Amino acid sequence: MGRPSLAPGHYFRLLLVGYFEGCDSERQIAWRLADSSGLRRFLGLLLTDRCPEHSTLSKTRRRIATEAHAEVFVWVLRRLEEAGLLRGQRVGVDGTTLLANASMRGIVRRDTGEGYQEFLRRLAEESGIETPSREELRRFDRARAKTTTNKEWEHPQDPEARVARTKDGRTRMAHEVEHAVDRESGALASAVGEPAGPRELVCDKGYHSNATRLRLRREGVRSYVSEPKRGLWSWRGKEEERRAVVANRRRVRGEHGKRLLRRRGELVERSFAHGYETGGMRRLYLRGRGNIGKRLLIQAAGFDLGLLMRHRCGIGKPRRLQGRAAAVGAALFALIFAYRSRETPAWAWIAPCRAVFPRRTAPARRTAPITAPPPGPLILTDYSSLSTGC
């Protein structure tokens, strides 16, 4: 008899725990559940019940379809619509990269299946270097003009990962994701691309192309896309594309367009920070777009749930409750003190507080006279007196 199965409700709650607690892997989610009695209560587990293992969580993820994860996300969107926090008419779109669970050292050629070292050794031998050493291979690799493109290279364990350049300039295997954020409330309307039926779409210059502008114009969507510097364009035979690009340029240069672009950068980057930086998904431990998409949908649902909780009770994440107990206790004590001070002198309330929180007394002053050091060179034997406290 193996381990007990995991109910779908418990599974989705565990993924939400991963978002709110910043757990980057399923193994860390299982460890966090076993360590916290509050999370056990959240899942309805007793102290004597056995917590689910990370392998049980992985098997449950593989058995539950992506459509079920999408239904959870859609259910949260409906709650936002009921609260008046989601309209979906003005949407900002942007993309980011998540580091894949694959290294650049493991990539192989798509045509021959060679690894990078094997490929480099073959090129060196073809250039006239017989039995090259590692040092000769490194020199040869620095000297040659090299490009690592996705058309020629792939990772055998994660073929859907792509070679990408991160913000710090390094080349890594990564997955690209897109967020569509509502401009009015900041709610995450879609975590897998553009939403359906927006009236205005705000994007950065990475989305600027004639085909995109023409498609949005035909769909009746007003686009506000930053235009990159490209010099002179040839519009011969492309009159409809020219009209779409010129109209987008006129809207972007207006005051309303500039305000929308500033708002887009604020809201979309906030969703990236909550979902991937504090949410623990900037570095992936899953492989395959299907598995990653399931986790992304629940991360987006957790982000929208945080927005709904912040709207109703002023707190978007359970972490913020950690300091609220002390703040509430201090506020109650101050209220009681203000009420009783009308009848009782202040010193009667200060004395018990000093008994609980004693005042720090200053060290006794030196009463012995300070003598002058003896003549001659100063020799320090106790180096602890030179400590700066760093």
Secondary structure, 3 states (H helix, E strand, C coil): CCCCCCCHHHHHHHHHHHHHHCCCCHHHHHHHHHHCHHHHHHHCCCCCCCCCCHHHHHHHHHHCCHHHHHHHHHHHHHHHHHCCCCCCCEEEEEEEEEECCCCHHHCEECCCCCEHHHHHHHHHHHCCCCCCCHHHHHHHHHHCCCCCCCCCEECCCCCCCEEEECCCCCEEEEEEEEEEEECCCCCEEECCCCCCCCCEEEECHHHCCHHHHHHHHHCCCEEEECCCCCCCCCCCCCHHHHHHHHHHHHHHCCHHHHHHHHHHHHHHHHHHHHHHHCCCCCECCCCCHHHHHHHHHHHHHHHHHHHHHHHHHCCCCHHHHCCHHHHHHHHHHHHHHHHHCCCCCHHHHHHHHHHHCCCCCCCCCCCCCCCCCCCCCCCCCCHHHHCCCC
